[in-house]
Amino acid sequence: MVETLALIGTGMIGGSIALACKKAGNVKRIIGYDTNPESLEASKALGICDSIEYQLEDAVKEADLVVFSMPVQAIAGEILRAAKCAKEGAVFTDTGSTKAEICSLVKEKLQGMKSVYVPAHPIAGSEKNGPTAASEVLFKGKLTILCPFENSPAWAIDKVAGFWQAIGARIEKLSPEEHDKIFAFTSHLPHLIAYALAGLLEPRHAQFTAGGFRDTTRVAGSDPALWTEIFKANKGPLLEALKGFQEGLGKIESSLKSNDFDALQTILTKAQQFRRKVQ
């Protein structure tokens, strides 16, 4: 049981965490903070947060657990700000979809401070945003990746793992670097491709789109500013993933040009078999 949870960021992900906690009953009190006053006040009006604060310091000073749910470029700075006023033994975690950059920025600076940071990434989301899009079942059955430091205390890792499990998540652990390499392929590249494909069509073509196009480009409805920052933060692994994708397209293009449709079918069959494994 968490006595006081400080939710730093009250958008769709943060709001879903709060609603899931209320459903699970694993938190006694939820304090919200957001740099966007409209989002913050909506989270109170919607019953997502029990109380709200307009200053980060006021939100975290009594918290036992602090969850940072905001654009990746802001997480490290807010963690370091919060660490200066958090109480002894406070545990920090986050929802950022990149990890290596955040961890490198805060790891050394947090040593000797009162709080402990256990990086996390819940593999759940939506192209929608804001507290009105929050869902109490967003994390049910979904994977959450923990990326603890080598010297992270076991009690803090257990606390964060238990928190996510209480709201329905499954737990896996990766290093920050391994995390970013994997999710360059499984999340960031698919978003990039969706944006690229959606950007190819002219407005007059919209009436001719159907399930295939809509399914493939659904995530292109996500916030471009948010995803630009994610692509920036994971630039190196994303470029490697993009290189692999271009090589795969090259093989498809070559088989089409040479009329080698047996080779093309082999490529498609291999892809189909993999896709069926992740249904």
N, C-alpha and C positions, 0 to 999 in steps of 0.2 A: 504494500500500500504506500502510495506517495502522498504525503501530507499536503504539500503545496507545489503545484506545477506552474512554472512560468512559460508561457507560450510566446515566443518572440517571432511574430509573423502570424497574422490571423486570416490568411487567404484560404484557398481551397484545401491545401494540404494541412496547414495548421488547424483550420477549422475542423477538418475531418478527424484529426488526432483528438481534439477536445471532445467532439461528439462520441467518438469511439470510447474514450475514457469514461464519459458519463454513462454510456451503455454498459461498460464492463464493471464500473464501480471501483476502479483501481486507483482513483485520485480523489482526495477530499475537496480540494480547492484549486481552481484554475484561474490564473491571472493572465490577462492578455496585454500585449504591447505590439504596436505596429507604427511605422513611420507614416503610414497612410491613415489619417484620422477617420475617413469614411469607412474603411475596412474595419478599423478598430471599434468604432461605435456600432457598426452593424453586427459585429461579433457579440457585443453585449446585448443588443436589442433582440437578436435571434436566440439568445440563451446559450450561445457557444461558450462564452467565458463567464465566470461568476463575477469577476470585476475586471476593470481595465485601468491601465496606467499610461500616462503620456510621456513618461521618462523611463528609459531603459533601467536606470539605477533603481527606481522605485519598484519596477516589476520583478527584479531578480533578487533583491536584498533578503527576502524571507523564503525564497524558493529552495526546495530540496533537489528538484530536478528542473533543468532549463532546456527547452527544446527550441533550437533555432531553425525556423522554417521560412526561408527568404531566398532571393536570388543568390547564386553561388558567390558572386563577386563581393557581397556584403557580409558573408558569414564570418570570415576570419576576424575582421575588424570589430564586429559586434561581440564575438566571443572574448576578445581581449579587453574590450570595454567592460563587459559584464564581469569578467574575472576580478576586476579591481574592487568590486563592491559586493560580490557574492559571499554568502556565509561559509563558515568552515564546513568542509565535507560536501558542498554542493556538487552535483554531477551535471555536466553539460553533454548534450548530444545534438544532432542536427538531422536535416533531411536532404542535404545537398547531393546532387547527382554526379558531382566530381569530387574527388577526395585528395589526390596527391598535392595539389596546389594549396588547398586549405590547411592540410596537415603540416606542410613545410613552413607555412607562415606562422603557425601557432605553437608548434611542438616545443621548441626551446623556450619561448617566452612564457609559457604556462608553468614551467618548472619553478617550484618554490611558492606558487600561489595556492590559495585555499581550495580552489575547485579542481575537478578532474574532468577531462574531455574524452568521451568515447564516440568517435565519428560513426555515423550511421547513414544509410540510404534505403528508405522504403521503396520497393519496386512497385509502386502503385501511383496512379494519377489519372488525369483527364485533360483533354484539350480545353476544358472550361476553367475559369478562374474566379477568385473572390469567395468570401465566406458563404454566399448564397448557394454555391456549388458544393459545399461540404457534405460529406456522407459518413454516417456512423459505421458503415460496413466497408469502407474503402480498403482497409488493410486485411480484411478477413481472408485467410488462406494465402495471402501474398507473401513474398519473400522480402525480408529486410536484411541488408548486408551490414555487418559491423566491421569496422576497420581499426581495431584498437592498436595503440602504440606498443612497442615491445615491453615497455615498463609500465603499462597501464595496470593498476591494481585489479585483482580478480573480483573484488567486491563491487567495484564500479562497473566492470563489464557485465557481471551478473545482474546488477540493478537495471542497466539499460536493456539487456536482453529480456529480462523479466517484464519490463515495461511494454516492450513491443509485442511480446508473446501474449500479454494480458489483453491486448486489443486485436488479437487474432493473427498476428504475423508469425511466419516461420523464420528462423534465424540461420544465417550462414556467415562465416568470417573470411575476409580476404585482406591482403595488404592494400594500402592505398594505391600503389602502383598497379597491382594486378587488377584491382577494381576498375581503374580508369581504362586499362587496355581492353578488358572484357566489355565494358559498357560503351566504349567507342563503337564496337560492332553491334551490340544488341539493342542499343537505345539511340545513341547520338547519330550514327550513320543512317539508320532508318528515318529519323526526323529530317536529316539533311536531304535525303533522297525524296522524301515526301514534299518538302518545300520546293525542290528543283522540279519535280514532275508537275506540281500544281502551277508553278510559274511558267511552264511551257505553253499552256493553252491560252488562247485569246478569249475574251469575255463571251464572244458569240458561240463558243464551243460548249458553254456550260450546259445548255439544254440537251446535249448529246451524252452527258456523263451518266454512268449507271453504277452498279454495285462495285465493279472492279476498280474503277477510278476512285470512287468515294472511300472504299475500304483502304486502298493504298495510300491515299492522301489525307486521311482523317486527322492525323496529328499535325498536319500543316495548318490546322486551325488554332494551334497553340500560340502563345505570346511570342512574337518575333524578337523582342528585346531580351526576354528571358533566355531564349535559345541561342541568341547571338553570344551571350555571356557564357553559356555552357560550352559552346563550340570554342570560344576563346580560351576558357580555362583548361580544356582538354585537347588543345590544338595538335600536339604531337601524336598521341595515339589516334586521334580522329583522322589525321592525314595518312597514317599507316593503314587504317581501315579503308579509307577512300581509295588508296592505291590498290588494295586487294579487290575492291569492288570494280574498279576500272579494268583490272586484269580479267576478272570474271566476265565483264561485258565484252572485252576484247575477244575472248574465246567464243562467245555467242555470235558476235559479229563475224568472226572468221568462218564459223560453221555455216552461217547464212550465205556469205559471199561465195563459198566454195561448194554450195549445195550439199554439204555433208549433214544431212538431216538425221542420220543415225547418231552422229556425235552430239547434235543439238538435243535429241531425245534423251541421250544418256545424261547430259547436263541437267535437263529438266527433271528427269526421274530421280536423280540424286538429291536435287533440291526438294522435290515432293516428299521423299522419304524423311528428310530432316524435318520438314515442316509438320509432318504427321506426328513426330515425336513431341512437338511442343504444343499440341492442341490443348 
